[in-house]
């Protein structure tokens, strides 16, 4: 019921805000670029949360994964390798990604 209330309140507010901002929007102004960047960052955060928490939890709570320790260890190893690859890529060390080209 709380979610319905917030949806009912925020939807008209978002529509009104969009109408007001569409009349005063300048494409290349610094304020517009900063606001677009902040909105994109918040959207990406929400999408990552939805993908990692709401969608993947259902898969990892199944009986097959909960019952097999070897499958859990393989999954942890896979996540660790992906994390290391992301850290290498972020720091400019693209040695690991040589194999994926």
Buried (B, 14 or more C-beta within 10 A) or exposed (E): EEEEEEEEEEEEEEEEEEEEEEEEEEEEEEEBEEEEEEEEEEEEEEEEEEEEEEEEEEEEEEEEEEEEEEEEEEEEEEEEEEEEBEEBEEEEEEEBEEEEE
